[in-house]
Amino acid sequence: MNTTTLLPSLRRCCGTLLLAAGAMGLGGCASLPDAAQAEAAQAAAREPSLDNQPTYLSLVRQMQGNGMWFASLAHIDALEQRWGVTNETRLLRADALRQTGQQASSAALYEKLLDAPERAAAYRGLGLLAGASNDYVRAAEMFEKARQVLPADGLLLSDLGYALLRAGRFDAARLPVLQAAQLQPTSSRVRSNLALYLLIQGNADQARQVMDEARFNATTRQAIEQLAHELAPQPQPQPQPQASGGPVHTGLRLSATLTSRPALSSP
């Protein structure tokens, strides 16, 4: 796809999703829980039921979604004490260990899941660990293996595109970046990676349009523009002609090289 045709289709996708979200919101306003129901729901969130494994798993996922990674580790211990270790709890624990700075233990658990149904999430976790260590070549490799299992996951494709950009593989990044932009058009992370790609390709006007529509603040814009400047290929200076009458030296012209300076940043 030509990038000039991307933005109109992106806006159409955004409009469709916003309309769908509005309809869902209106449907959710049909009734409101009374005070007793609200209090019971809050109590259940504070003290997950040990009598129902699926409900407990769901609440642990909710904890992690809210950034309560340390607390989730305690509840994973409780889950495994009651029902034993499963691939689901291994994945939850691996994610929590990664988010709490325990990379080696996290990687070991992800490795155990590479032959399990959760292998796509495990490959993605290994990719995120590699990206956090600025090893974007390995990150791209892990994300690509995850993509082979989940080819239509927009956020995964965005991670892959970002890792490829950081690894200097700009041509390879084009497809996953643009796929992600149409699969997840309202995601801020996806839009930031799209803007980064467009800037690296020299499409500054389109990049600014993406950032305008995403309503990125000045700090976010500056970070994206700075990273694009660091990653974009820089042409080598042309050899200067010798003064008249002096010896003329010729040599091979070097191709453009990358001036990427890796920085700690999750894809």
C-alpha positions in Angstrom: 0.0 0.0 0.0 1.2 3.5 -0.8 1.5 5.6 2.3 -0.5 8.4 0.6 -3.6 6.3 0.7 -3.2 5.3 4.3 -4.6 8.3 6.1 -8.1 8.4 4.5 -8.6 4.7 5.2 -7.3 5.2 8.7 -9.9 8.0 9.4 -12.6 5.7 8.0 -11.6 2.9 10.3 -11.5 5.3 13.3 -15.0 6.6 12.5 -16.4 3.0 12.4 -14.8 2.1 15.7 -16.0 5.2 17.4 -19.6 4.6 16.2 -19.4 1.0 17.5 -18.0 2.2 20.8 -20.8 4.8 21.1 -23.5 2.1 20.6 -21.9 -0.1 23.2 -21.8 2.7 25.6 -25.5 3.6 25.2 -26.4 -0.1 25.7 -24.5 -0.2 29.0 -26.6 2.6 30.5 -29.8 0.6 30.6 -29.5 0.0 34.4 -27.2 0.9 37.3 -26.3 -1.4 40.2 -27.6 -0.4 43.6 -25.3 0.4 46.5 -25.3 -3.2 47.8 -24.3 -4.6 44.4 -21.5 -2.1 44.1 -20.2 -2.9 47.5 -20.3 -6.7 46.8 -18.4 -6.1 43.5 -15.7 -4.1 45.3 -15.3 -6.8 48.0 -15.0 -9.5 45.3 -12.2 -7.5 43.7 -10.4 -7.1 47.0 -10.7 -10.8 47.9 -10.9 -13.0 44.8 -12.9 -16.2 45.3 -10.7 -19.3 45.7 -13.7 -21.4 44.9 -13.8 -20.5 41.2 -10.5 -20.9 39.3 -11.7 -19.1 36.0 -12.9 -16.1 38.1 -9.7 -15.9 40.0 -7.6 -16.0 36.8 -9.8 -13.3 35.4 -9.2 -11.1 38.4 -5.5 -11.6 38.3 -5.5 -10.6 34.7 -7.4 -7.5 35.7 -4.8 -6.7 38.3 -2.1 -6.9 35.8 -4.1 -4.8 33.4 -4.2 -2.1 36.1 -0.4 -2.4 36.7 -0.6 -4.3 40.0 2.2 -6.6 39.0 3.7 -7.3 42.4 0.3 -8.0 43.9 -0.5 -10.3 41.0 2.5 -12.5 41.9 1.0 -13.1 45.4 -2.3 -14.2 43.9 -0.6 -16.4 41.3 1.1 -18.2 44.3 -2.4 -18.7 45.8 -3.8 -19.9 42.5 -1.1 -22.5 42.1 -1.3 -23.7 45.7 -5.0 -24.4 45.2 -5.1 -25.8 41.6 -1.5 -26.4 40.7 0.7 -24.9 38.0 -0.8 -24.5 34.6 0.4 -22.9 31.3 -2.0 -20.0 32.1 -0.4 -19.3 35.5 3.1 -19.7 34.0 2.3 -17.0 31.4 0.8 -14.7 34.1 3.8 -15.2 36.2 6.3 -14.6 33.3 4.6 -11.3 32.5 4.6 -10.2 36.1 8.3 -11.2 36.5 9.2 -9.2 33.4 7.3 -6.2 34.6 9.0 -6.3 38.0 12.5 -6.5 36.7 13.2 -10.2 37.1 14.2 -10.8 33.5 16.1 -14.1 33.8 13.2 -15.8 35.6 10.7 -14.3 33.2 12.7 -15.6 30.2 12.9 -19.1 31.7 9.2 -19.3 32.0 8.5 -18.0 28.5 10.9 -20.6 27.1 8.8 -23.4 28.8 5.8 -22.1 26.9 7.2 -22.2 23.4 5.7 -25.6 22.6 2.4 -24.8 24.3 -0.8 -23.1 23.0 0.5 -19.9 24.7 3.6 -19.8 22.4 2.6 -16.6 20.6 2.4 -14.7 24.0 5.7 -16.4 25.0 7.5 -15.3 21.9 6.1 -11.8 22.3 7.3 -11.7 25.9 10.8 -12.8 24.8 10.7 -10.0 22.2 9.8 -7.4 24.8 12.6 -8.6 27.1 15.1 -8.3 24.1 13.8 -4.8 23.3 14.2 -3.7 26.9 17.9 -4.8 26.6 18.2 -2.8 23.3 18.6 -6.1 21.3 16.2 -5.2 18.6 17.5 -7.8 16.1 16.4 -10.5 18.5 13.3 -8.6 19.4 12.2 -8.6 15.8 13.0 -12.3 15.5 10.8 -13.1 18.4 7.9 -10.9 17.3 8.1 -12.4 13.8 7.7 -15.9 15.3 4.7 -14.6 17.4 3.2 -13.1 14.2 3.4 -16.4 12.4 1.0 -17.7 15.1 -1.2 -14.5 15.3 -0.9 -12.8 11.9 -3.8 -10.4 12.5 -2.8 -9.0 16.0 -2.5 -5.3 15.4 -0.5 -4.6 18.6 1.9 -7.4 17.9 2.4 -6.2 14.4 3.1 -2.7 15.7 5.8 -4.2 18.1 7.3 -6.0 15.2 7.4 -2.9 13.1 9.0 -0.9 15.9 11.7 -3.5 16.4 12.5 -3.6 12.7 12.8 0.2 12.6 15.1 0.2 15.6 17.2 -2.6 13.9 17.5 -0.4 10.8 15.4 -2.7 8.6 13.2 0.1 7.3 11.9 -1.7 4.2 10.9 -4.7 6.2 9.1 -2.5 8.8 6.7 -1.0 6.2 4.2 -3.9 6.0 3.7 -4.6 9.8 3.6 -0.8 10.6 0.9 -0.2 8.0 -1.0 -3.3 8.8 -1.1 -2.3 12.5 -2.3 1.2 11.6 -5.4 -0.3 9.9 -6.0 -3.1 12.4 -5.6 -0.8 15.5 -6.3 2.7 14.2 -7.1 4.2 17.6 -4.1 2.9 19.5 -1.7 5.6 20.6 1.2 3.2 20.5 0.4 2.1 16.9 0.0 5.7 15.8 3.3 6.7 17.3 5.1 3.9 15.5 3.3 5.0 12.3 4.5 8.5 12.7 8.0 7.3 13.4 8.0 5.3 10.2 6.7 8.2 8.1 9.3 10.5 9.5 12.1 8.1 8.8 10.8 7.8 5.2 10.8 11.5 4.8 7.0 12.0 4.9 7.0 14.7 7.5 3.7 16.2 6.5 1.9 12.9 6.9 3.6 12.1 10.1 2.5 15.5 11.6 -1.0 14.7 10.4 -1.0 11.4 12.2 0.3 13.1 15.4 -2.3 15.8 15.1 -5.1 13.3 14.8 -3.8 11.4 17.7 -3.5 14.6 19.7 0.0 13.9 20.9 1.4 16.5 23.3 4.6 18.4 22.6 6.8 16.0 24.6 5.6 12.9 22.7 6.0 14.7 19.4 9.6 15.7 20.3 10.5 12.2 21.4 9.2 10.7 18.1 11.0 13.3 16.0 14.2 12.9 17.9 14.2 9.1 17.5 13.4 9.4 13.8 16.3 11.8 13.4 18.6 9.3 15.2 17.4 6.3 13.1 17.1 7.8 9.6 20.0 7.0 7.2 22.4 9.9 7.0 24.1 10.5 3.6 27.9 10.6 3.6 29.5 13.9 2.7 30.6 14.2 -0.9 34.4 14.3 -1.5 35.8 17.8 -2.0 37.6 18.5 -5.3 41.3 19.1 -5.1 42.8 22.5 -5.8 43.8 23.1 -9.4 47.2 21.9 -10.3 47.4 19.4 -7.3 47.1 15.7 -7.4 43.6 14.3 -7.7 42.7 11.4 -5.4 39.7 9.2 -6.2 38.1 6.5 -4.1 34.9 4.5 -3.6 31.8 6.3 -2.5 30.4 4.9 0.6 26.7 4.1 0.8 24.4 5.7 3.4 25.0 4.3 6.9 22.8 4.2 9.9 23.6 6.4 12.9 21.2 4.7 15.3 22.1 5.0 19.0 20.1 2.4 20.9 18.2 3.6 23.9 16.1 1.8 26.5 12.6 1.7 25.1 10.0 -1.0 25.0 8.6 -1.7 21.6 
